[in-house]
Amino acid sequence: MAKKTVRLNTDGINSLPNDKPVVYKILNNKGENVYTGVAGQGNVHDRLEDHLPGHKDAVPGAAKVQIDQQSSIREAEKKEANIISRSKPKYNQQGK
């Protein structure tokens, strides 16, 4: 599956594929994973826009987003859980 990293802004988000579920990591300026999430097929752009400044789920210090396409939403959710348990991103609710 495809992986891609872009700046977390409208242009970057719109350049990402939207045709498969993804696991995404929001990275700060140092390249550290500060938030990990999942977006379903057809919902990638909308979900990532929720994390932009001024939106409901804005992530402080967000600079880039890295996506990893998955074959199903179930696979994306499993990978998300593994990443969160391993790296404990700052803005994810722990114990999820």
Sequence and secondary structure as in RCSB ss.txt:
>XXXX:A:sequence
MAKKTVRLNTDGINSLPNDKPVVYKILNNKGENVYTGVAGQGNVHDRLEDHLPGHKDAVPGAAKVQIDQQSSIRE
AEKKEANIISRSKPKYNQQGK
>XXXX:A:secstr
  EEEEESSHHHHHTS  SS EEEEEE TT  EEEEEEE TT HHHHHHTTSTTSTT  TT  EEEEEE SSHHH
HHHHHHHHHHHH  TTS TT 
